[in-house]
Amino acid sequence: MKRIVLTLAIAIIGLTSAFAQTTGQQKLTAEQRAEKSTAKLDKMLTLTADQKQKIYAVELDKYKQNEAWHKQSTADRKAKKDQHATARKETDVKIDQILTADQKKKMEDLHNAKKARKHQKKDNQKTPAATETAEG
């Protein structure tokens, strides 16, 4: 009897957690994404109200373009990749024109820190594989 109850409890817990994982994430709209990224930049760089408004417009344009690109067919991935890179550079230039010198410096420091974390994460993933081959 105890085994049956325990088995049912484990099954219910497993199904509940699996269901929660699949329905937990919602697709954000372009406006929600722009709002979120603008809020993040505001928190990091303490933007003025005018800067927030301008950056929101730039981010909204970026996310609307991304949605349009994702709706297109995936036939020409290379061209899309180039378009994304160009759009990302244009967005960076537009945001750069809005920020003050101190905010630009802080933004650059944040990007460098992010790159360093990314490289460190890559190195940490490569290290165990390298030690396994050395041992084997």
BAVOTOR-133582 format. One record per residue (C-alpha): residue number from 1; residue in three letters; chain; x, y negated, z negated. Coordinates in steps of 0.1 Angstrom, whole numbers, plus 2048, in hexadecimal, padded with zeros to 3 digits. Layout:
N
- NUM|Ala|A|X|Y|Z
...
END
This chain:
136
- 1|Met|A|800|800|800
- 2|Lys|A|81C|7E8|7F7
- 3|Arg|A|82D|7F0|818
- 4|Ile|A|80E|7E7|82C
- 5|Val|A|809|7C6|81A
- 6|Leu|A|82E|7BD|81D
- 7|Thr|A|82E|7C6|842
- 8|Leu|A|80E|7B1|848
- 9|Ala|A|81D|793|835
- 10|Ile|A|83D|795|84A
- 11|Ala|A|829|797|86A
- 12|Ile|A|813|779|860
- 13|Ile|A|832|764|857
- 14|Gly|A|843|76D|878
- 15|Leu|A|825|764|88D
- 16|Thr|A|81E|744|87A
- 17|Ser|A|842|738|87E
- 18|Ala|A|843|742|8A3
- 19|Phe|A|822|72F|8A9
- 20|Ala|A|82E|710|897
- 21|Gln|A|84E|70F|8AC
- 22|Thr|A|83C|710|8CD
- 23|Thr|A|822|6F5|8C5
- 24|Gly|A|837|6DE|8B0
- 25|Gln|A|846|6C9|8CC
- 26|Gln|A|832|6B0|8E1
- 27|Lys|A|83C|6A0|901
- 28|Leu|A|842|67B|8FC
- 29|Thr|A|836|662|915
- 30|Ala|A|84D|649|925
- 31|Glu|A|840|62E|90E
- 32|Gln|A|846|643|8EF
- 33|Arg|A|86A|64B|8FA
- 34|Ala|A|871|627|902
- 35|Glu|A|864|61D|8E0
- 36|Lys|A|878|638|8CF
- 37|Ser|A|899|62F|8E0
- 38|Thr|A|893|609|8DA
- 39|Ala|A|88D|610|8B5
- 40|Lys|A|8AD|624|8B4
- 41|Leu|A|8C1|608|8C4
- 42|Asp|A|8B0|5EF|8AD
- 43|Lys|A|8BA|604|88E
- 44|Met|A|8DE|608|89A
- 45|Leu|A|8E4|5E5|8A7
- 46|Thr|A|8CB|5CE|895
- 47|Leu|A|8BC|5BF|8B5
- 48|Thr|A|8A8|59F|8B6
- 49|Ala|A|884|59F|8C0
- 50|Asp|A|88D|592|8E3
- 51|Gln|A|8A7|5AD|8E7
- 52|Lys|A|88F|5C8|8DC
- 53|Gln|A|875|5BD|8F6
- 54|Lys|A|88F|5BC|912
- 55|Ile|A|89E|5DE|909
- 56|Tyr|A|87C|5EE|906
- 57|Ala|A|874|5E2|929
- 58|Val|A|895|5F0|936
- 59|Glu|A|890|611|924
- 60|Leu|A|86C|614|92F
- 61|Asp|A|877|60F|953
- 62|Lys|A|891|62A|94F
- 63|Tyr|A|879|644|940
- 64|Lys|A|85F|63D|95B
- 65|Gln|A|879|643|976
- 66|Asn|A|883|663|965
- 67|Glu|A|85F|66F|964
- 68|Ala|A|85B|668|989
- 69|Trp|A|87B|67A|991
- 70|His|A|870|699|97D
- 71|Lys|A|850|69A|990
- 72|Gln|A|862|69C|9B2
- 73|Ser|A|86D|6BD|9BF
- 74|Thr|A|88E|6CB|9B3
- 75|Ala|A|89B|6D1|9D6
- 76|Asp|A|8B7|6B7|9D5
- 77|Arg|A|8C6|6B9|9B3
- 78|Lys|A|8E6|6A8|9BE
- 79|Ala|A|8D4|689|9CA
- 80|Lys|A|8C0|688|9A9
- 81|Lys|A|8DF|68B|995
- 82|Asp|A|8EF|66E|9A7
- 83|Gln|A|8CE|659|9A3
- 84|His|A|8CE|661|97D
- 85|Ala|A|8F3|656|97A
- 86|Thr|A|8EC|636|98D
- 87|Ala|A|8CD|62E|979
- 88|Arg|A|8E0|635|958
- 89|Lys|A|8FC|61D|962
- 90|Glu|A|8E2|602|96C
- 91|Thr|A|8D0|607|94B
- 92|Asp|A|8F1|604|938
- 93|Val|A|8F9|5E4|94B
- 94|Lys|A|8D7|5D5|944
- 95|Ile|A|8D9|5DD|91F
- 96|Asp|A|8FD|5D0|91E
- 97|Gln|A|8F1|5AE|92B
- 98|Ile|A|8D8|5AC|90F
- 99|Leu|A|8EE|5B5|8F1
- 100|Thr|A|906|59E|8DF
- 101|Ala|A|92C|5A4|8DE
- 102|Asp|A|92A|5B4|8BB
- 103|Gln|A|90D|5CA|8C5
- 104|Lys|A|920|5D5|8E5
- 105|Lys|A|93E|5DE|8CF
- 106|Lys|A|928|5F1|8B7
- 107|Met|A|917|603|8D4
- 108|Glu|A|938|60D|8E3
- 109|Asp|A|944|61A|8C1
- 110|Leu|A|924|62F|8BE
- 111|His|A|929|63E|8E1
- 112|Asn|A|94D|646|8D9
- 113|Ala|A|943|657|8B8
- 114|Lys|A|928|66B|8CB
- 115|Lys|A|942|676|8E5
- 116|Ala|A|95A|680|8C9
- 117|Arg|A|93F|695|8B8
- 118|Lys|A|936|6A5|8D9
- 119|His|A|95B|6AE|8E1
- 120|Gln|A|95F|6BB|8BD
- 121|Lys|A|940|6D1|8C1
- 122|Lys|A|94E|6DF|8E2
- 123|Asp|A|96F|6E6|8D2
- 124|Asn|A|95E|6F8|8B5
- 125|Gln|A|94B|70D|8CD
- 126|Lys|A|96A|716|8E1
- 127|Thr|A|980|71E|8C2
- 128|Pro|A|96E|73F|8B7
- 129|Ala|A|970|74D|8DA
- 130|Ala|A|995|745|8DD
- 131|Thr|A|99D|756|8BB
- 132|Glu|A|989|775|8C6
- 133|Thr|A|99D|779|8E6
- 134|Ala|A|9BE|773|8D3
- 135|Glu|A|9B4|78F|8BA
- 136|Gly|A|9A8|7A7|8D5
END
